[in-house]
Amino acid sequence: MSPSSCSNVVRACAAACAILAAAPARAQTWTPLANQPDFIPGEPLLLTDGTVMVQASGTNHWWRLTPDSGGSYVNGTWSPMAAMPADYAPLYYASAVLPDARVVVIGGEYNDADGSGDTALGAIYDPKTDVWSPLAGPTGWLQIGDSPSVVLADGTFMIGNAVQSDPRPALLDANSLTWTFTGALAQYEFSFSEQGFTLLPNGQVLTIDVGDNVNNSEIYTPSAGKWGSVGSTAVQLVNPHCAEIGPAVLMPDGKVFATGSTSNTAIYDPANRTWTAGPTFPDGVGVADGPAALLPNGNVLVQASPVSDACFQSPSEFFEFDGQNLNRVPPAAGADVVASNAGLMLVLPTGQIYFSGTGRVQIYTSAGTYQSAWAPAVTGFPAAVFAGEANYPISGTQFNGLSQGAMYGDDSQMATNYPLVRIVNKASGHVFYARTHDHSSMGVATGTTVVSTHFDVPATVETGPSSLAVVANGIPSPPVDIDVKFSIVPAITGNWYDPAESGMGFSVEVLPGNVMLAQWYAFSPNGGPVWITASGPIVDGSATLDAWLTSGPGGRFPPNFNGNQVANQPWGKITFTFDDCDSGRASWAPTAPGYTPGAMPIKRLTMPAGLSCG
């Protein structure tokens, strides 16, 4: 976006002024979220656990959209996330989800934390700890601006400088958080201002030079670290009223559909490195900054607005490009009062499109479906998993989808070309996403090449027979069957409520079928351990188990018991009561004289399926 003060308020004004109407119920439909955010939604990013993190526009605050138990984002709920460093509240910046599931944000055309422009600050987010950490920009880059970025096929994050006269992109080593520089653009350009990056199936990156005024395009080859020209885009894409361009989206046929701030579009064919003219937008509209997204049916959804006399004008119109034609589709509610640059899109795991920019968040559902050849396929997976356990490997083909998903350009990046793992309980139909991380590839259209990732099973998952699918850009793999089991709670120790006793410790395992198995030890007043094992059903959030007494090596039994009396004799009861989903308390009621009932906490105790918390 051109660095002007008016562009800084376009989205905020759109949110405040939009007149909302119900989306028409046609083949393509728009549905508003049932629970609208109480903030102006900015950049959306899809985390690898299936939730959507959204910036409160122009602030350092982020919110999480979590789908409901049926997997619906329309009925999802919002919850606050950790805030970025107080001095960093960017607007229009580079961003990406990294292969290890962390999120990187760098630069910004504006930093609303201090009112400055073209900041070089950055931050990196760890979803495991819900913590943002500061990230310094590349050495020598005092300003970065609304720079384009991309995660290369090998997982390296690349950013192009949109401000300084330095045409060398910077590469981030995500482990050391250090930057290096790679090859410069060809002779036409001195920065990446207003440009976007499109990742190609061969690992190269396509960009269209905006500032050269001759519509030149370039290809970056990571193995060589060099850029090279691939010629003119065949038609004028850059509008002289504003040095802007629209998104360029890779399609399932391997070609790139590029839009511009004129009414023209262009098609790039990587197979022969040639450009041809695409269809022309009607009504004098184009995309002077704006979003587009690849739909599961293979079409590209794009937002456009008038560009004939000036850029950034309302109303917005929406089209699906089917590979040949631009077909008008119903507009989002409120689109009549915003230009295309106000919109943001994100491909959801359901195949629907998250859209913001008209005053409320809406979900676009397209007609048609995907071809089976486009779907991921799972070839290697665990037959059984345990709730709360991490680092399960899974492998297969096309885990990264056929495209980056949604595009915008230099102002926003929200690629989703990484695998999600979706688990559906067969008894309840409830949907759970397992956080994925450490993907072997971040390429696109990887074909028959076997790729892999790892996933962490959420502690809240329901147990029992389930189906598992890998989802990439809203297209799921054929499901495979898995068995989800309860995990074993590690042994813990604590003080037993009896002044005459030395201590107590126990371990607990929750078994399939809502059965709890407990083993613990206690020290009698006379010294020596007593080992106790008990098992029983869990009902209504609690378990009361009969305790049977056995002796550890060299152990003594409590008073009033002798060897003959002890064998297989009950010795009181232990009751587990669940306070919430993550913890409970255990109460011991012994029958032996001289012992007083006590209680101690149980940590990381997973609730069985079908039981409520509280």
NUVOVO-905377 format. One record per residue (C-alpha): residue number from 1; residue in three letters; x, y, z. Coordinates in steps of 0.02 Angstrom, whole numbers, plus 50000, padded with zeros to 5 digits. Example, Ala and Ser with C-alpha at 12.3 -4.5 7.8 and 13.67 -1.06 7.14 Angstrom:
 lomi marti    px    py    pz
    1   ALA 50615 49775 50390
    2   SER 50684 49947 50357
//
This chain:
 lomi marti    px    py    pz
    1   MET 50000 50000 50000
    2   SER 50065 50173 49960
    3   PRO 50131 50258 50116
    4   SER 49996 50387 50141
    5   SER 49902 50439 50295
    6   CYS 49733 50400 50217
    7   SER 49778 50218 50190
    8   ASN 49809 50200 50375
    9   VAL 49626 50223 50415
   10   VAL 49541 50134 50270
   11   ARG 49504 49975 50364
   12   ALA 49457 50063 50525
   13   CYS 49336 50177 50433
   14   ALA 49264 50028 50342
   15   ALA 49228 49943 50505
   16   ALA 49146 50096 50580
   17   CYS 49044 50146 50428
   18   ALA 48992 49984 50346
   19   ILE 48805 49959 50321
   20   LEU 48778 49773 50341
   21   ALA 48650 49668 50251
   22   ALA 48617 49482 50246
   23   ALA 48716 49389 50114
   24   PRO 48607 49315 49977
   25   ALA 48579 49127 49990
   26   ARG 48640 49069 49819
   27   ALA 48764 48940 49757
   28   GLN 48899 49044 49837
   29   THR 48854 49110 50009
   30   TRP 48920 49228 50142
   31   THR 48882 49190 50325
   32   PRO 48928 49309 50467
   33   LEU 49010 49236 50621
   34   ALA 48882 49202 50756
   35   ASN 49003 49280 50882
   36   GLN 49075 49438 50807
   37   PRO 49238 49509 50878
   38   ASP 49227 49666 50983
   39   PHE 49385 49733 50901
   40   ILE 49427 49785 50722
   41   PRO 49495 49624 50646
   42   GLY 49662 49640 50560
   43   GLU 49785 49508 50498
   44   PRO 49718 49328 50511
   45   LEU 49838 49181 50522
   46   LEU 49795 48997 50534
   47   LEU 49888 48910 50675
   48   THR 49931 48727 50654
   49   ASP 49809 48677 50792
   50   GLY 49663 48733 50683
   51   THR 49630 48897 50774
   52   VAL 49640 49067 50690
   53   MET 49743 49206 50769
   54   VAL 49686 49381 50723
   55   GLN 49768 49546 50763
   56   ALA 49662 49686 50834
   57   SER 49706 49802 50691
   58   GLY 49840 49929 50728
   59   THR 49872 49864 50905
   60   ASN 49989 49739 50987
   61   HIS 49841 49631 51040
   62   TRP 49791 49464 50963
   63   TRP 49637 49356 50979
   64   ARG 49603 49173 50945
   65   LEU 49452 49106 50848
   66   THR 49417 48926 50900
   67   PRO 49292 48820 50802
   68   ASP 49151 48736 50897
   69   SER 49147 48550 50938
   70   GLY 49075 48514 50766
   71   GLY 49219 48603 50680
   72   SER 49116 48757 50633
   73   TYR 49207 48923 50624
   74   VAL 49042 49013 50596
   75   ASN 48994 48961 50773
   76   GLY 49170 48982 50842
   77   THR 49217 49082 50996
   78   TRP 49349 49215 51031
   79   SER 49478 49215 51169
   80   PRO 49624 49333 51204
   81   MET 49803 49285 51165
   82   ALA 49968 49356 51224
   83   ALA 50011 49531 51164
   84   MET 50163 49578 51062
   85   PRO 50298 49688 51143
   86   ALA 50225 49854 51197
   87   ASP 50329 49956 51075
   88   TYR 50269 49856 50924
   89   ALA 50093 49877 50854
   90   PRO 50114 49860 50666
   91   LEU 49995 49893 50523
   92   TYR 50030 49815 50351
   93   TYR 50180 49702 50379
   94   ALA 50261 49537 50331
   95   SER 50205 49378 50419
   96   ALA 50211 49189 50408
   97   VAL 50182 49027 50502
   98   LEU 50351 48937 50511
   99   PRO 50380 48749 50491
  100   ASP 50400 48728 50680
  101   ALA 50226 48808 50705
  102   ARG 50293 48974 50770
  103   VAL 50230 49137 50693
  104   VAL 50345 49276 50631
  105   VAL 50291 49457 50608
  106   ILE 50416 49586 50545
  107   GLY 50411 49768 50491
  108   GLY 50258 49874 50460
  109   GLU 50208 50023 50354
  110   TYR 50150 50099 50518
  111   ASN 50191 50065 50699
  112   ASP 50039 50126 50794
  113   ALA 50128 50097 50959
  114   ASP 50223 50260 50935
  115   GLY 50146 50336 50779
  116   SER 50299 50302 50672
  117   GLY 50306 50234 50495
  118   ASP 50404 50095 50412
  119   THR 50464 50011 50569
  120   ALA 50605 49882 50572
  121   LEU 50540 49799 50730
  122   GLY 50477 49620 50731
  123   ALA 50416 49482 50846
  124   ILE 50402 49293 50847
  125   TYR 50261 49197 50931
  126   ASP 50274 49025 51012
  127   PRO 50102 48940 51019
  128   LYS 50162 48813 51148
  129   THR 50197 48947 51277
  130   ASP 50082 49086 51213
  131   VAL 50229 49207 51217
  132   TRP 50290 49339 51094
  133   SER 50476 49378 51090
  134   PRO 50558 49528 51003
  135   LEU 50639 49492 50835
  136   ALA 50771 49610 50766
  137   GLY 50766 49649 50581
  138   PRO 50907 49613 50458
  139   THR 51071 49704 50490
  140   GLY 51070 49877 50414
  141   TRP 50883 49883 50381
  142   LEU 50828 50033 50482
  143   GLN 50656 50029 50399
  144   ILE 50563 49882 50325
  145   GLY 50386 49939 50285
  146   ASP 50247 49830 50215
  147   SER 50366 49705 50139
  148   PRO 50323 49546 50042
  149   SER 50375 49381 50120
  150   VAL 50367 49195 50087
  151   VAL 50420 49033 50171
  152   LEU 50528 48941 50045
  153   ALA 50506 48756 50013
  154   ASP 50650 48714 50131
  155   GLY 50566 48812 50271
  156   THR 50671 48970 50260
  157   PHE 50577 49133 50287
  158   MET 50620 49263 50152
  159   ILE 50575 49446 50159
  160   GLY 50600 49583 50029
  161   ASN 50638 49760 50086
  162   ALA 50501 49880 50032
  163   VAL 50586 50040 50090
  164   GLN 50774 50053 50074
  165   SER 50867 50046 49910
  166   ASP 50926 49870 49943
  167   PRO 50856 49744 49819
  168   ARG 50928 49595 49914
  169   PRO 50800 49492 50008
  170   ALA 50844 49433 50183
  171   LEU 50833 49252 50242
  172   LEU 50792 49207 50422
  173   ASP 50871 49060 50512
  174   ALA 50725 49018 50626
  175   ASN 50834 48920 50748
  176   SER 50964 49054 50781
  177   LEU 50850 49200 50732
  178   THR 50988 49273 50625
  179   TRP 50976 49348 50452
  180   THR 51079 49328 50294
  181   PHE 51058 49410 50124
  182   THR 51030 49330 49955
  183   GLY 51037 49385 49773
  184   ALA 50973 49554 49715
  185   LEU 50833 49588 49594
  186   ALA 50873 49616 49410
  187   GLN 50915 49788 49342
  188   TYR 50736 49853 49344
  189   GLU 50707 49869 49531
  190   PHE 50788 49943 49685
  191   SER 50664 49880 49815
  192   PHE 50516 49764 49833
  193   SER 50391 49903 49868
  194   GLU 50211 49850 49830
  195   GLN 50265 49680 49761
  196   GLY 50212 49506 49811
  197   PHE 50293 49334 49814
  198   THR 50212 49179 49737
  199   LEU 50289 49010 49777
  200   LEU 50297 48891 49627
  201   PRO 50294 48700 49626
  202   ASN 50479 48691 49581
  203   GLY 50525 48795 49734
  204   GLN 50556 48955 49638
  205   VAL 50473 49120 49683
  206   LEU 50383 49235 49560
  207   THR 50367 49423 49581
  208   ILE 50306 49563 49467
  209   ASP 50410 49722 49467
  210   VAL 50295 49866 49513
  211   GLY 50411 50015 49504
  212   ASP 50491 49984 49334
  213   ASN 50336 50039 49235
  214   VAL 50368 49904 49104
  215   ASN 50277 49757 49188
  216   ASN 50433 49652 49203
  217   SER 50425 49493 49306
  218   GLU 50563 49398 49394
  219   ILE 50598 49225 49462
  220   TYR 50703 49185 49616
  221   THR 50795 49019 49618
  222   PRO 50841 48973 49798
  223   SER 50975 48847 49752
  224   ALA 51069 48983 49657
  225   GLY 51018 49128 49767
  226   LYS 50982 49232 49612
  227   TRP 50841 49324 49525
  228   GLY 50815 49323 49337
  229   SER 50690 49407 49222
  230   VAL 50549 49304 49145
  231   GLY 50486 49445 49036
  232   SER 50336 49559 49025
  233   THR 50167 49513 49097
  234   ALA 50093 49539 48922
  235   VAL 49968 49669 48983
  236   GLN 49978 49823 49092
  237   LEU 49948 49773 49274
  238   VAL 50016 49927 49366
  239   ASN 49901 50077 49372
  240   PRO 49988 50246 49347
  241   HIS 49868 50325 49474
  242   CYS 49943 50215 49609
  243   ALA 50095 50103 49603
  244   GLU 49996 49953 49664
  245   ILE 49962 49776 49609
  246   GLY 49845 49636 49660
  247   PRO 49879 49458 49716
  248   ALA 49953 49322 49604
  249   VAL 49883 49150 49648
  250   LEU 49952 48980 49596
  251   MET 49811 48869 49532
  252   PRO 49791 48679 49527
  253   ASP 49842 48673 49343
  254   GLY 50012 48745 49392
  255   LYS 49980 48916 49315
  256   VAL 49979 49082 49408
  257   PHE 49830 49199 49398
  258   ALA 49893 49378 49422
  259   THR 49785 49531 49452
  260   GLY 49832 49713 49443
  261   SER 49774 49887 49486
  262   THR 49707 49902 49309
  263   SER 49562 49797 49247
  264   ASN 49684 49677 49166
  265   THR 49738 49505 49225
  266   ALA 49879 49395 49165
  267   ILE 49922 49209 49168
  268   TYR 50098 49145 49198
  269   ASP 50143 48968 49143
  270   PRO 50297 48906 49236
  271   ALA 50313 48758 49118
  272   ASN 50367 48868 48973
  273   ARG 50404 49030 49070
  274   THR 50279 49132 48970
  275   TRP 50142 49259 49006
  276   THR 49975 49277 48917
  277   ALA 49833 49400 48943
  278   GLY 49692 49342 49055
  279   PRO 49512 49400 49060
  280   THR 49472 49582 49096
  281   PHE 49373 49636 49248
  282   PRO 49207 49720 49201
  283   ASP 49145 49889 49262
  284   GLY 49318 49967 49269
  285   VAL 49366 49873 49426
  286   GLY 49533 49796 49471
  287   VAL 49636 49752 49623
  288   ALA 49740 49897 49688
  289   ASP 49794 49798 49838
  290   GLY 49669 49668 49891
  291   PRO 49643 49486 49935
  292   ALA 49618 49327 49837
  293   ALA 49604 49145 49891
  294   LEU 49612 48976 49806
  295   LEU 49449 48883 49835
  296   PRO 49438 48694 49856
  297   ASN 49348 48685 49687
  298   GLY 49503 48758 49602
  299   ASN 49432 48931 49570
  300   VAL 49509 49091 49635
  301   LEU 49398 49206 49738
  302   VAL 49454 49388 49719
  303   GLN 49393 49556 49783
  304   ALA 49400 49703 49662
  305   SER 49347 49887 49662
  306   PRO 49351 50037 49542
  307   VAL 49523 50085 49477
  308   SER 49485 50187 49320
  309   ASP 49510 50361 49391
  310   ALA 49591 50329 49559
  311   CYS 49630 50182 49671
  312   PHE 49552 50134 49837
  313   GLN 49372 50172 49788
  314   SER 49212 50084 49837
  315   PRO 49109 49982 49802
  316   SER 49191 49813 49805
  317   GLU 49140 49670 49691
  318   PHE 49184 49485 49704
  319   PHE 49229 49363 49567
  320   GLU 49280 49182 49546
  321   PHE 49409 49147 49411
  322   ASP 49382 48971 49344
  323   GLY 49538 48961 49237
  324   GLN 49455 49044 49088
  325   ASN 49326 49170 49146
  326   LEU 49295 49295 49285
  327   ASN 49123 49253 49354
  328   ARG 49037 49379 49467
  329   VAL 48978 49306 49634
  330   PRO 48872 49383 49772
  331   PRO 48963 49520 49869
  332   ALA 49000 49512 50054
  333   ALA 48882 49615 50161
  334   GLY 48949 49792 50177
  335   ALA 49061 49778 50024
  336   ASP 48972 49926 49943
  337   VAL 49063 50050 50057
  338   VAL 49242 49983 50049
  339   ALA 49379 49965 49919
  340   SER 49472 49803 49886
  341   ASN 49621 49852 49993
  342   ALA 49512 49841 50151
  343   GLY 49485 49653 50129
  344   LEU 49580 49506 50202
  345   MET 49553 49322 50164
  346   LEU 49610 49160 50244
  347   VAL 49579 48980 50188
  348   LEU 49502 48883 50333
  349   PRO 49521 48694 50362
  350   THR 49338 48675 50314
  351   GLY 49376 48740 50139
  352   GLN 49280 48900 50177
  353   ILE 49357 49073 50167
  354   TYR 49373 49186 50318
  355   PHE 49346 49366 50261
  356   SER 49358 49531 50353
  357   GLY 49359 49712 50299
  358   THR 49176 49764 50294
  359   GLY 49140 49787 50478
  360   ARG 49114 49605 50527
  361   VAL 49194 49438 50494
  362   GLN 49105 49334 50363
  363   ILE 49132 49158 50297
  364   TYR 49122 49122 50111
  365   THR 49064 48950 50055
  366   SER 49092 48908 49873
  367   ALA 48998 48790 49759
  368   GLY 49074 48628 49696
  369   THR 49215 48528 49772
  370   TYR 49393 48471 49743
  371   GLN 49460 48336 49630
  372   SER 49520 48181 49721
  373   ALA 49692 48200 49641
  374   TRP 49714 48365 49733
  375   ALA 49690 48291 49907
  376   PRO 49827 48241 50029
  377   ALA 49851 48055 50059
  378   VAL 49909 47978 50222
  379   THR 50029 47831 50203
  380   GLY 50112 47818 50373
  381   PHE 50026 47853 50540
  382   PRO 50010 47784 50718
  383   ALA 49867 47662 50743
  384   ALA 49840 47724 50920
  385   VAL 49877 47889 51007
  386   PHE 49863 47949 51186
  387   ALA 49778 48108 51241
  388   GLY 49902 48243 51286
  389   GLU 50051 48153 51208
  390   ALA 50163 48240 51080
  391   ASN 50275 48211 50929
  392   TYR 50179 48077 50836
  393   PRO 50250 48060 50659
  394   ILE 50137 48055 50507
  395   SER 50184 48047 50323
  396   GLY 50105 48047 50153
  397   THR 50088 48149 49995
  398   GLN 50027 48326 49956
  399   PHE 50025 48379 50138
  400   ASN 50061 48558 50083
  401   GLY 49921 48581 49958
  402   LEU 49932 48647 49781
  403   SER 49956 48831 49823
  404   GLN 49995 48951 49964
  405   GLY 49807 48972 49984
  406   ALA 49761 49154 50012
  407   MET 49864 49299 49947
  408   TYR 49870 49487 49962
  409   GLY 50044 49550 49923
  410   ASP 50161 49664 50016
  411   ASP 50034 49720 50147
  412   SER 49982 49551 50214
  413   GLN 50029 49368 50196
  414   MET 49922 49227 50262
  415   ALA 49984 49070 50175
  416   THR 49916 48901 50233
  417   ASN 50023 48778 50134
  418   TYR 50060 48666 50283
  419   PRO 49971 48511 50351
  420   LEU 49842 48508 50489
  421   VAL 49789 48348 50576
  422   ARG 49602 48332 50609
  423   ILE 49534 48197 50726
  424   VAL 49347 48158 50730
  425   ASN 49276 48048 50867
  426   LYS 49163 47918 50787
  427   ALA 49041 47908 50932
  428   SER 49010 48094 50960
  429   GLY 49062 48169 50792
  430   HIS 49162 48300 50885
  431   VAL 49310 48377 50794
  432   PHE 49484 48402 50867
  433   TYR 49641 48472 50787
  434   ALA 49812 48408 50840
  435   ARG 49948 48541 50831
  436   THR 50070 48500 50691
  437   HIS 50252 48553 50685
  438   ASP 50419 48520 50603
  439   HIS 50353 48491 50428
  440   SER 50479 48410 50311
  441   SER 50426 48526 50170
  442   MET 50347 48697 50148
  443   GLY 50333 48680 49960
  444   VAL 50175 48676 49856
  445   ALA 50108 48543 49737
  446   THR 50236 48416 49798
  447   GLY 50149 48277 49700
  448   THR 50201 48099 49737
  449   THR 50348 48148 49847
  450   VAL 50323 48079 50022
  451   VAL 50327 48217 50152
  452   SER 50299 48213 50339
  453   THR 50257 48311 50495
  454   HIS 50230 48281 50680
  455   PHE 50075 48310 50783
  456   ASP 50031 48335 50966
  457   VAL 49867 48260 51026
  458   PRO 49767 48384 51132
  459   ALA 49733 48332 51311
  460   THR 49550 48374 51283
  461   VAL 49524 48248 51143
  462   GLU 49387 48120 51166
  463   THR 49443 47940 51174
  464   GLY 49389 47790 51076
  465   PRO 49380 47744 50891
  466   SER 49413 47897 50785
  467   SER 49456 47950 50608
  468   LEU 49607 48055 50564
  469   ALA 49633 48162 50409
  470   VAL 49772 48278 50353
  471   VAL 49702 48443 50288
  472   ALA 49794 48563 50172
  473   ASN 49713 48724 50111
  474   GLY 49541 48660 50159
  475   ILE 49556 48494 50066
  476   PRO 49561 48338 50177
  477   SER 49644 48172 50144
  478   PRO 49538 48014 50143
  479   PRO 49519 47974 50329
  480   VAL 49612 47835 50417
  481   ASP 49557 47744 50575
  482   ILE 49647 47771 50740
  483   ASP 49613 47731 50922
  484   VAL 49628 47873 51046
  485   LYS 49674 47820 51222
  486   PHE 49690 47908 51389
  487   SER 49866 47949 51440
  488   ILE 49952 47893 51599
  489   VAL 49969 48027 51731
  490   PRO 50148 48037 51794
  491   ALA 50179 47992 51977
  492   ILE 50181 48138 52096
  493   THR 50218 48155 52282
  494   GLY 50143 48256 52421
  495   ASN 50113 48264 52610
  496   TRP 49989 48145 52689
  497   TYR 49871 48225 52813
  498   ASP 49929 48136 52970
  499   PRO 50062 48204 53089
  500   ALA 50119 48028 53130
  501   GLU 50156 47983 52949
  502   SER 50303 48028 52840
  503   GLY 50222 48050 52670
  504   MET 50123 47982 52526
  505   GLY 50136 47973 52337
  506   PHE 50037 47891 52197
  507   SER 50014 47871 52011
  508   VAL 49850 47866 51917
  509   GLU 49800 47796 51747
  510   VAL 49632 47826 51665
  511   LEU 49588 47678 51555
  512   PRO 49467 47661 51410
  513   GLY 49291 47628 51472
  514   ASN 49301 47762 51608
  515   VAL 49400 47654 51728
  516   MET 49531 47725 51844
  517   LEU 49680 47625 51904
  518   ALA 49773 47696 52053
  519   GLN 49929 47639 52145
  520   TRP 50003 47730 52292
  521   TYR 50113 47706 52439
  522   ALA 50103 47769 52618
  523   PHE 50219 47757 52766
  524   SER 50143 47685 52923
  525   PRO 50176 47763 53094
  526   ASN 50292 47617 53130
  527   GLY 50393 47651 52971
  528   GLY 50400 47553 52811
  529   PRO 50303 47575 52649
  530   VAL 50130 47510 52615
  531   TRP 50083 47483 52433
  532   ILE 49901 47499 52386
  533   THR 49819 47464 52218
  534   ALA 49640 47504 52173
  535   SER 49533 47516 52017
  536   GLY 49354 47559 51980
  537   PRO 49233 47655 51868
  538   ILE 49222 47843 51851
  539   VAL 49045 47909 51868
  540   ASP 48980 48088 51868
  541   GLY 49153 48166 51879
  542   SER 49218 48061 52023
  543   ALA 49284 47889 52063
  544   THR 49271 47798 52229
  545   LEU 49388 47650 52232
  546   ASP 49405 47509 52358
  547   ALA 49587 47500 52416
  548   TRP 49670 47332 52439
  549   LEU 49823 47323 52547
  550   THR 49985 47235 52498
  551   SER 50158 47244 52571
  552   GLY 50313 47315 52492
  553   PRO 50480 47230 52522
  554   GLY 50521 47236 52707
  555   GLY 50371 47343 52740
  556   ARG 50267 47357 52898
  557   PHE 50079 47367 52902
  558   PRO 49980 47495 52998
  559   PRO 49924 47460 53177
  560   ASN 49791 47328 53208
  561   PHE 49841 47228 53054
  562   ASN 49947 47074 53045
  563   GLY 50005 46966 52902
  564   ASN 49857 46851 52910
  565   GLN 49731 46991 52913
  566   VAL 49809 47094 52774
  567   ALA 49805 46979 52623
  568   ASN 49675 47043 52499
  569   GLN 49581 47138 52634
  570   PRO 49503 47307 52598
  571   TRP 49586 47452 52686
  572   GLY 49467 47597 52660
  573   LYS 49424 47695 52504
  574   ILE 49503 47831 52398
  575   THR 49390 47956 52311
  576   PHE 49442 48062 52162
  577   THR 49338 48218 52130
  578   PHE 49368 48320 51972
  579   ASP 49372 48507 51998
  580   ASP 49400 48551 51815
  581   CYS 49463 48476 51653
  582   ASP 49646 48477 51702
  583   SER 49653 48431 51886
  584   GLY 49564 48347 52029
  585   ARG 49582 48302 52212
  586   ALA 49600 48136 52299
  587   SER 49528 48100 52471
  588   TRP 49579 47947 52572
  589   ALA 49461 47871 52700
  590   PRO 49555 47730 52788
  591   THR 49470 47606 52903
  592   ALA 49623 47577 53012
  593   PRO 49619 47665 53182
  594   GLY 49731 47815 53203
  595   TYR 49720 47880 53025
  596   THR 49636 48044 52979
  597   PRO 49564 48072 52804
  598   GLY 49667 48191 52700
  599   ALA 49675 48265 52525
  600   MET 49809 48308 52399
  601   PRO 49804 48376 52219
  602   ILE 49816 48271 52063
  603   LYS 49900 48358 51917
  604   ARG 49860 48335 51732
  605   LEU 49715 48217 51759
  606   THR 49618 48201 51596
  607   MET 49430 48194 51605
  608   PRO 49355 48039 51522
  609   ALA 49240 48057 51373
  610   GLY 49061 48101 51412
  611   LEU 49095 48180 51582
  612   SER 49075 48365 51614
  613   CYS 49201 48476 51701
  614   GLY 49163 48577 51856
//
